[in-house]
Amino acid sequence: MAPHTKKIKTAENIFTIIEKIAELDRPTCSELSDHVELSVSSIYNYLKTLEEHGYIVEKDSRYRLGLQFLQKGRTARNSYPIMHAATEPVDIISKLIDQYISVFVLEGRSAVMIHEANSHHAVETPAPFLGEPFHLGKVPQGKVMLAYLSDSVRADVLSDLGSETEAGRVRSELEAIRTEGICVDEGLSHENIWAVAAPVKVGDEIYGSLMISTVLHRIDAQQARQELPNLLVQTVKEVEHRLSRYDFDGLFSS
């Protein structure tokens, strides 16, 4: 059982306001008050504080997020070694195969995309998901990492799936992943989307995963069974080689 922690209401209010600004189309102070359980005057004080620190921008009494989030997000993304090791190989392979390929890392109990490459002619599938967390047991990019995590972590993640039947099915998938090294998804996670994912690991350390995805009708059986999985595995090996050869910790911290 997780230890009980005391929530700080002021911090919760700040995050709620930020999330609502991101969700709404340049809301006014009064519009935010309609969505947040705070008075207009209280929200105004929060907004002014956030504005002074560059986290929001006000124009014509409407508010949007500031570019401080871009700076901090870039710093967060660059703290993952795979970002530096994978960017060049992934960009190259995307142009070569004319398909969409993405890089994911493990954050908490989620797989989070930190980089994507889409060639000029490739079909964009799915819509951009940079920074969005995906449940490890529900998507191929998460399953290939979950397969190599500890038994306790796997049990914890699988318990969130809602039914023992679903958990049992995913357990079987994880066993297959440990045998085959990849996970192929034919429209299960996203309707009409074919995807293949593979973990990026050096020794026992999981650095993340790579995934190629496209619409089902855009590839033939040869590509789905051999060409794209093989190219993904080769790309993963190149990324793992770079991770094992260089020390990326602390590199490009901004």
C-alpha positions as CSV (number, residue, x, y, z in Angstrom):
1,M,0.0,0.0,0.0
2,A,1.3,3.4,-1.0
3,P,2.1,5.7,2.0
4,H,-0.4,8.3,2.8
5,T,0.7,11.8,1.8
6,K,-0.8,15.2,2.6
7,K,-2.0,17.0,-0.5
8,I,-1.1,20.7,-0.8
9,K,-4.3,22.4,-2.0
10,T,-2.5,25.5,-3.4
11,A,-0.4,23.3,-5.6
12,E,-3.4,21.3,-6.7
13,N,-5.2,24.5,-7.7
14,I,-2.2,25.7,-9.8
15,F,-2.1,22.4,-11.7
16,T,-5.8,22.4,-12.2
17,I,-5.7,25.9,-13.6
18,I,-2.8,25.0,-15.9
19,E,-4.6,21.9,-17.2
20,K,-7.8,23.9,-17.9
21,I,-5.9,26.6,-19.8
22,A,-4.4,23.8,-21.9
23,E,-7.8,22.2,-22.4
24,L,-9.8,25.3,-23.2
25,D,-9.4,27.8,-26.1
26,R,-7.7,30.8,-24.5
27,P,-10.1,31.1,-21.6
28,T,-10.9,34.3,-19.6
29,C,-10.6,34.4,-15.9
30,S,-14.4,34.0,-15.5
31,E,-14.5,31.1,-17.9
32,L,-11.8,29.3,-15.8
33,S,-13.9,30.0,-12.7
34,D,-16.8,28.1,-14.4
35,H,-14.5,25.0,-14.7
36,V,-12.5,25.3,-11.4
37,E,-14.0,25.4,-7.9
38,L,-12.5,28.8,-7.1
39,S,-13.7,32.4,-7.2
40,V,-12.8,34.7,-10.0
41,S,-10.6,36.8,-7.7
42,S,-8.7,33.7,-6.5
43,I,-8.1,32.5,-10.0
44,Y,-6.9,35.9,-11.0
45,N,-4.3,35.9,-8.3
46,Y,-3.1,32.5,-9.5
47,L,-3.0,33.7,-13.1
48,K,-0.9,36.8,-12.3
49,T,1.6,34.7,-10.3
50,L,1.9,32.2,-13.2
51,E,2.2,35.1,-15.7
52,E,5.0,36.7,-13.7
53,H,7.0,33.5,-13.9
54,G,6.3,33.1,-17.7
55,Y,4.1,30.1,-17.5
56,I,1.1,31.7,-19.0
57,V,0.5,34.7,-21.3
58,E,-2.4,37.1,-21.2
59,K,-3.7,38.9,-24.2
60,D,-7.1,40.7,-24.4
61,S,-8.0,39.2,-21.0
62,R,-7.5,35.7,-22.3
63,Y,-4.9,33.3,-21.2
64,R,-2.7,30.7,-22.9
65,L,0.3,28.6,-21.8
66,G,3.7,30.2,-22.0
67,L,6.8,28.9,-23.7
68,Q,8.3,28.2,-20.3
69,F,6.6,24.8,-20.7
70,L,8.5,24.2,-23.9
71,Q,11.8,24.9,-22.2
72,K,11.1,22.7,-19.2
73,G,9.6,20.0,-21.4
74,R,12.7,19.9,-23.5
75,T,14.9,19.6,-20.4
76,A,12.7,16.8,-19.2
77,R,12.8,15.0,-22.5
78,N,16.6,15.4,-22.8
79,S,17.1,13.8,-19.4
80,Y,16.4,10.4,-21.0
81,P,19.6,8.9,-22.7
82,I,17.5,7.2,-25.4
83,M,16.5,10.6,-26.7
84,H,20.1,11.3,-27.8
85,A,20.8,7.7,-28.9
86,A,17.7,7.2,-30.9
87,T,16.9,10.4,-32.6
88,E,19.3,10.1,-35.6
89,P,18.6,6.4,-36.3
90,V,14.8,6.8,-36.0
91,D,14.8,9.9,-38.3
92,I,16.9,7.9,-40.9
93,I,14.7,4.8,-40.8
94,S,11.5,6.8,-41.1
95,K,12.7,8.3,-44.4
96,L,13.9,4.9,-45.6
97,I,10.7,3.0,-45.0
98,D,8.3,5.9,-45.5
99,Q,6.5,5.1,-42.3
100,Y,5.8,6.6,-38.9
101,I,8.2,5.6,-36.1
102,S,8.2,6.8,-32.5
103,V,10.3,6.6,-29.3
104,F,8.9,5.9,-25.9
105,V,10.2,5.9,-22.4
106,L,9.0,4.4,-19.1
107,E,7.7,7.1,-16.7
108,G,6.0,5.7,-13.6
109,R,3.6,3.0,-14.9
110,S,3.2,4.5,-18.3
111,A,4.9,4.5,-21.7
112,V,5.4,8.1,-22.9
113,M,6.3,9.3,-26.4
114,I,9.3,11.6,-26.4
115,H,10.1,11.7,-30.1
116,E,8.4,10.9,-33.4
117,A,9.5,10.8,-37.0
118,N,7.2,10.9,-40.0
119,S,8.5,10.9,-43.6
120,H,7.0,13.4,-46.0
121,H,4.8,10.9,-47.7
122,A,3.9,8.7,-44.7
123,V,0.4,8.5,-43.4
124,E,0.3,10.2,-40.0
125,T,-0.9,7.5,-37.6
126,P,-2.0,8.1,-35.0
127,A,-2.4,11.8,-34.2
128,P,0.6,13.3,-32.4
129,F,0.9,11.9,-28.9
130,L,4.1,13.6,-27.6
131,G,4.1,13.6,-23.8
132,E,0.9,11.6,-23.5
133,P,1.1,8.6,-21.0
134,F,-0.2,5.2,-22.2
135,H,-0.9,2.3,-19.9
136,L,1.9,-0.2,-20.1
137,G,-0.4,-3.2,-20.4
138,K,-2.7,-1.8,-23.1
139,V,-0.3,-0.7,-26.0
140,P,2.5,-2.5,-27.8
141,Q,5.1,0.2,-26.9
142,G,4.3,-0.4,-23.3
143,K,4.0,-4.2,-23.3
144,V,7.6,-4.6,-24.7
145,M,8.9,-2.7,-21.7
146,L,6.6,-4.3,-19.2
147,A,7.7,-7.8,-20.4
148,Y,11.2,-7.1,-18.9
149,L,10.2,-5.3,-15.7
150,S,10.1,-7.1,-12.3
151,D,7.4,-9.6,-11.4
152,S,6.0,-7.2,-8.8
153,V,5.7,-4.3,-11.2
154,R,4.1,-6.5,-13.8
155,A,1.5,-7.7,-11.3
156,D,0.8,-4.2,-10.2
157,V,0.3,-3.0,-13.8
158,L,-1.8,-6.0,-14.8
159,S,-4.1,-5.5,-11.8
160,D,-5.2,-2.3,-13.4
161,L,-6.6,-4.0,-16.5
162,G,-10.0,-4.7,-14.8
163,S,-10.4,-8.4,-15.4
164,E,-8.4,-11.6,-14.9
165,T,-9.3,-12.6,-18.4
166,E,-7.7,-9.5,-19.9
167,A,-4.7,-9.8,-17.5
168,G,-4.2,-13.4,-18.5
169,R,-4.2,-12.5,-22.2
170,V,-1.6,-9.8,-21.6
171,R,0.5,-12.3,-19.6
172,S,0.6,-14.6,-22.6
173,E,1.6,-11.6,-24.8
174,L,4.4,-10.7,-22.4
175,E,5.8,-14.3,-22.6
176,A,5.7,-14.2,-26.4
177,I,7.5,-10.8,-26.3
178,R,10.3,-12.3,-24.2
179,T,10.7,-15.1,-26.7
180,E,10.4,-13.1,-29.9
181,G,11.7,-9.7,-28.8
182,I,8.8,-7.7,-30.5
183,C,5.1,-7.1,-30.2
184,V,2.9,-6.9,-33.3
185,D,-0.5,-5.2,-32.9
186,E,-3.0,-5.4,-35.8
187,G,-5.7,-2.9,-34.9
188,L,-6.1,-4.0,-31.2
189,S,-4.9,-0.8,-29.5
190,H,-6.0,1.6,-32.2
191,E,-8.6,0.7,-34.8
192,N,-7.2,0.1,-38.3
193,I,-3.6,0.7,-37.1
194,W,-0.9,-1.8,-37.6
195,A,2.1,-1.5,-35.3
196,V,5.3,-3.3,-34.3
197,A,7.2,-2.3,-31.1
198,A,10.5,-3.5,-29.6
199,P,12.2,-2.7,-26.3
200,V,15.5,-0.8,-26.1
201,K,17.6,-2.3,-23.3
202,V,21.2,-2.7,-22.4
203,G,21.8,-5.6,-20.0
204,D,18.9,-5.6,-17.6
205,E,18.2,-1.8,-17.9
206,I,15.2,-0.8,-19.9
207,Y,15.8,2.5,-21.7
208,G,12.5,2.6,-23.6
209,S,10.9,1.3,-26.8
210,L,10.6,2.0,-30.5
211,M,7.5,1.5,-32.6
212,I,6.6,1.6,-36.3
213,S,3.0,2.2,-37.0
214,T,0.8,2.6,-40.1
215,V,-2.7,2.1,-41.4
216,L,-3.5,-1.6,-42.0
217,H,-4.2,-1.3,-45.7
218,R,-0.9,0.5,-46.4
219,I,1.3,-2.6,-45.9
220,D,1.3,-6.1,-47.4
221,A,1.9,-9.4,-45.6
222,Q,5.6,-9.4,-46.5
223,Q,6.1,-6.0,-44.9
224,A,4.1,-6.9,-41.9
225,R,5.7,-10.2,-41.1
226,Q,9.3,-9.6,-42.1
227,E,10.4,-6.3,-43.5
228,L,9.2,-3.8,-41.0
229,P,9.8,-6.0,-37.9
230,N,13.4,-6.8,-39.1
231,L,14.1,-3.1,-39.8
232,L,12.8,-2.1,-36.4
233,V,15.0,-4.7,-34.7
234,Q,18.0,-3.5,-36.6
235,T,17.3,0.1,-35.6
236,V,16.9,-1.0,-31.9
237,K,20.3,-2.7,-32.1
238,E,21.9,0.5,-33.4
239,V,20.3,2.5,-30.6
240,E,21.4,-0.1,-28.0
241,H,24.9,0.1,-29.4
242,R,25.0,3.8,-29.0
243,L,23.7,3.6,-25.4
244,S,26.3,1.0,-24.5
245,R,29.2,2.9,-26.1
246,Y,28.5,6.4,-24.8
247,D,27.5,7.9,-21.5
248,F,24.5,10.0,-22.2
249,D,23.7,10.9,-18.6
250,G,23.7,14.6,-18.3
251,L,24.3,15.2,-22.0
252,F,22.4,18.0,-23.6
253,S,20.7,19.0,-20.4
254,S,18.8,21.8,-22.1
